[in-house]
Amino acid sequence: MRLCSCILFLVVILLVISGGCLQSPAVTRNGPAPGSTVTQGNGTWTFVVFGDSPDPARNTTTGVSPELIPVAKAIAAENPDLALYVGDLTNGWELDSTSPVAGNYQVQHTNWMAAVSPIYNYTTGTGIPLYVMRGNHEDGPPQNVTPLLDNYLTTVASGMPINGPPDEMRLTYSFTHKGAKFIVIDDYMKHNNLKETVNQSWVDQQLTQDTRPYMFVFGHSPAYAVENDTEDKDFSLEIHPIQRDIFWESLVANHVPAYFDGHSHMYVRAELQGVRQIVTGNGGAKMPAFDIANVSPALKLEYPLVNISNQDQKVGYIIITVHEDNGTFSGLEKRYNEGDGTWTTGDTFILPSRP
């Protein structure tokens, strides 16, 4: 009897040990579960930001820019720890009747998921963790079209964290990775009866409850304009300048080093009160010319410092390297040359973490 008891005790001990060795932290399909704790790292690691990939062709048969495929392959080759997509995945509602996929959001989203499969394979649930947010193309007129939003939430965004405000699950959320916190905000739910605003009380809570040395915030729309385009302004945080300024001040007060966004189909980096606004909306959508005169006078432009014609604009993404050993992070813009299929470097910068 004593021998059996000893054997049973040893079996229990082995099960506990093996469980401790084999059990992985709770995760959602695409990243840390809400409320999970991730240990701060010591070395360097990377993440990629890209966005805005509707097909430039109004009679598109896919709803997705063909340029997204080389972008996704290049990002996968970078092998980052994770990737973030800042909205406007497909043409969505903004298609005329000549397109066979007009109004067919299931097909458009399926095509987008196939295009980014080198990064994250939605079928197998494998690859680089990919976090998405919706843009105005996933919102639609009249606002909050049920089939479009529902399809987005049950396909592309089905694995996003559910730790956001109750009515913004998988739209607004946060997650942590090593020494960084990532805050993703939705611009198109109504907050205090206003669209094109952020859920400021939730954002304030997220900014103040975590003391990690790196804090990155993401939204679809620039807080301050980098181009003069009526449609972009119609769906922009600039529509409500009082709320926009409150949001920006909250970033400043909490020493957020960078706010990443898209919406404007170009790459632009600028500074205001110590916070960088980094526009990464060149994921394959039709790109306009960049004119310095159209940049908000509130911003201090850092890149580019010359006008760029629409013919010279380049599809691409930005890779961020976090240097936890020395408290900095660096950015490297990658630009795709469609003619010969090569990639070149555009903007580069180094910025400090939170003090």
N, C-alpha and C positions, 0 to 999 in steps of 0.2 A: 504493500500500500504506500509506504514511504517512497519507494522507487517511482511509482506511478505519479505521485504528487510532484516529485522533483522533475520528472519528464514534462508534466503538464505546465509547471512553472517555467521551464526553459522554453517550451513552445510559445507561451504567451510573451516572454521577453523577446524572442526572435521576431514574432509578429509585430511587436511594437517598434523594434529597431528597423525592420524592413519597411514598415509603414512610414517611419520618419524619413527613411532614405529615398523612398520611391514616390511619396506623395508630392505632387507639384502644387504651387500656390493656386488658389482659386483664380481662374481667368475667364473672361468672356471669350467669344470666338476671336476677337481681334485685339486683346490686350488685358491689362490688369482689371480685376473685378472692382466694382465700386467699393471704396473704403479699404482696399487692400494696401498693405504697406510694402514698399520696395526699398531695399537697403541702398544707401548712397554709395556711389561708386568711387573709385580712386583714379582711374585712368582716363582714357578718351573713348568717346562713342559718338555715333552720328545719327541724324535723322534728316529726312528729305521733306521739303514742302513744294507742292505743285498744285495747279488748279486750272479750271476753265477750259474744257475740251469739247464744247459743241462743234459740230461740223460747220465749217464756213459756207458749205453749199446749202442753199435754201431748199433745194429739192433732194436733200440727202436721203439715202436709202437705209442709213444706220442710226442717225442722230448723234453720231460720235465722230470727232475729227480723226482722219487717218493718221495724223501726226501723233496721236496718243500712243500708238503702238511702239514706235521707236523711243519715245519718252519713257514708257514703262520698262522697256528692255534695258535702257541705260540706267534707270533707277535701280532695277534688280541687280545689275552688275556692280553697283556701288555697295550692295549688301549692307544697307543701314540697319540700325536697330529697329527703326520704325519709320513709317511715312505718313504724312498728313495731306489730305486733299481739301482745298479751301472752297469747294462749291462750284455750281454750274457744270454738272457732269455731262449733260446732253443738251440738245436743243429744247427738250421738254415741250412746254406749251408753245414756244416761239417758233412755229413752223406754219407755212402756208399749205393749202390743200394739195399742192403739186407733189408734196413728199408722201411716199407710201407709208411712212411711220408717223405721220402727223397724228397726235392724239393717242398713239400706241405706246404708252409709257413702259409697259412690260418689255416690249421688244427693245426699246432704247436702253433701258437699264441693263437688260441682259447683254446687249452689245458692249456696253461700257465695262461690265464685269469681265467679259471675255478679253477686252483690250488690255486691262490692267492685270491679267492673270500671271504675267511674269513676276509681278510684285507679290500679289496675294491671289491664290486660287480659291475662288468662292465655292467651287464644286467640291474640292477635297478638304477645304479648310486649312490649307498649309501655305507657308511662305512668310513673307515679311509682314508683320502687323501693320494694317492699313486703316487709318482713322479718317472718316469722311464727315463732311458737314454739307448741308444743302445751300444752294444759292437761289437767286430769284428765278432761275429756270426750273427749279424744283418746287417753286411756290405757285406761280401762275395766276393769270387773270381769269375769272374773278379770283381774288386771293383765296389761298388754301383750297384749291380744287381737290376734292376728296380722293378721286382715283389716283391722281398724281402723287399727292403726299402719302397716301396709304401704300401705294406701290413702292415708293422710295423707302418707307420705313420697314416694309416686309422683305425687301430684296437687298439693296446696297447697304442700308443702314441697320440691318437686322441684328448685327453683332455689336453695335456700339454700346458703350456703358450706359446704364440706366440710373445714374446717380444725379441727374439734373432735376430741375423743377418738375413737379408732378405732370404738368401739361406739356412738357418739352422733352420727354424721355427719348433718348437716342438723337435728339436734335441739339440740345445744350448739355454738356457733360464735362467731366474732368478726369484725368488719370495721372499717375505718377510713373516715372521711370528713372531709376537710380537717383541722382541728386536733383532731378527736375520735376516740375509740375507743369502739366499741359492743360489749358482751359479753352474749351471749344464753345463758342457762343452762337446761337441762332439769331439772325437779324429780322426774321419775318413773322414770328409770333407777335401778337399784340401785347405790349407792356404799357400799363396805364392807358389803354385804348389807343396806343400809337404803334404802328408798324415801323420797320426800319429803325428800331431801337434795340437795346440789349436789356436783359433781365438784371437791372443794376443791383438789386438787393442780393441776388444770388451771386453775381460777380464779386461784390464786396466781401461776401462771406468766404468765397473761394480764395480771394487774394490775401485775406488776413489770417486764415486758419492754418497756413502752411509756411514754415520757415526755411524750406529748401533753398539752396543758393541760386537755383535757376528757376525762373518763372516765365513761361511763354504763353501768349494769348493768341487765339486764332478766331477770325470771323470771315465772312464772305466779302463784306464791303469795306473799302477804305474809310477811315474816319475823316480824312481830309483828301480832297480831290487831287488827282494827278493828271486828269484830262478834262476837256470840256465837251461832254457828251450828254445830251438830254436824257437818254434812256438810263445811262449809268447813274446820273443824279437822281432820277426818279426812284431808284431802288437802293439808294445809298444812305448811310448814316447821316450824311450832310443835310438831309431833309429836315431833321430836327436838331439844329445846332446846340440848343441848350442841353438836351439829353446827351448829345454826342460829346460835348465839352465835359460834362459830369463824368462820363465814362472814361475819357482820356485822363482827367485829373485823378481818377482812381488808379490808373496804371502808374502815373507819376508818383503818387503818394506811397505806393507799395513797391516802388523800385523795379517795375517790370522792364526788362531791357528791350523787348521787341514785341510788336503786334504784327502778325502775319495775316495777309488777306489776299483776295484776288479781285474779281469783278471787272476791273479795268484790265484789258487783255494786253499786258505788257509787264516788264520787270522794272520796278522803281524803288529806290531806297531813299528815305528822308528821315529827318529828326525833328522832334518837337519836345522841349522840356526834358531832354535826356532819354526819351523813348523813341525807338526807331519804328517807323511804319514801313514794312517791307511788302510790297505788292508783287505777288507771284502768279499773275493771271495769264501766263503765256503757255498754257498747256495744250494748245492746238486750235483754239478758237480764232476767228478772224481778228487780225491785229491792226489797230489804227496807228497813225504816226504819233510820235511823242514830241510834244512842244513844251519847252520849259515855261513858256508864258501861261500855260494852262494849269500849272501846279499851284496849289493853294498857297497864298502868301504867308500863311501861318507856318508852313513847313520850311525847314532848311534842307534843300535838295543836296543829296550826297552822291547819287548815281542814277542815271547817267547825267553828265554835265553838258551834253550837247543835244541838239535836236536830232531825232531819228525818223527817217521816212518810213512809211508803212512797208515798203519793199525791203527795207533793211532790218525790220524787226525779226527776232528769232524766237522760235519755240524753245522751251527749256524748263529748268527747275533749279532749285537751290538746295545745296547740301550743307547742313550745319554740323560742325564738329564741336562737341562739348569737351573742354579740357578741365576736368574736375580737379586735377592736380594743381593747377595754377589759377583757377577761378576765372577763366575766360571762355568765350566760344567764338568760333570763326565761321564765316560764311563764304561759300564759293558758288557763284552762279555758273551753270552749265548751259551752253547754247548750241542748238542743233543746226547744222548746215545741210539743208535738205538736198542740195545739189549733189554732194559727194558722200553724204551720210556720216560725216565726221562731227565730232564735238569739240568745241573750244571753250575757253574760260572767259567769262565776262567780269562781273563785279567780284571783288574780294574785300573782306573786312574782318577785323577782330574787335570784339566788344567785351566788357567786363560783366561778370555775373552780378547778382544783387549784393549790396554791401552788407 
